[in-house]
Amino acid sequence: LAAERERIAKEKEKAENGLRIVEQKLSNEKFVSKAPEAVVNAEKEKAAKYRELIAKLEESARAMEL
């Protein structure tokens, strides 16, 4: 159980770091204005997937506390 909690925490930290990087790109006006629309959309999709993964990991962590 402890090992699973640790795995979830590490995976969540990795996802949060990935999300932070993507959000930094998307908040950079130069990147958004110069990058092709497809690239910007791909980054937005990546951010959404990271958010979804983080939510699932948080839910799993909460379920283990019960």
SULWOBEL-V65515 format. One record per helix or strand of 3 or more residues. SS is the DSSP state (hx for helix, st for strand). FROM is the first residue (numbers start at 1). LEN is the number of residues. If there is no record, write none. Layout:
# SULWOBEL-V65515
ss=SS from=FROM len=LEN
ss=SS from=FROM len=LEN
This chain:
# SULWOBEL-V65515
ss=hx from=2 len=26
ss=hx from=29 len=6
ss=hx from=37 len=29
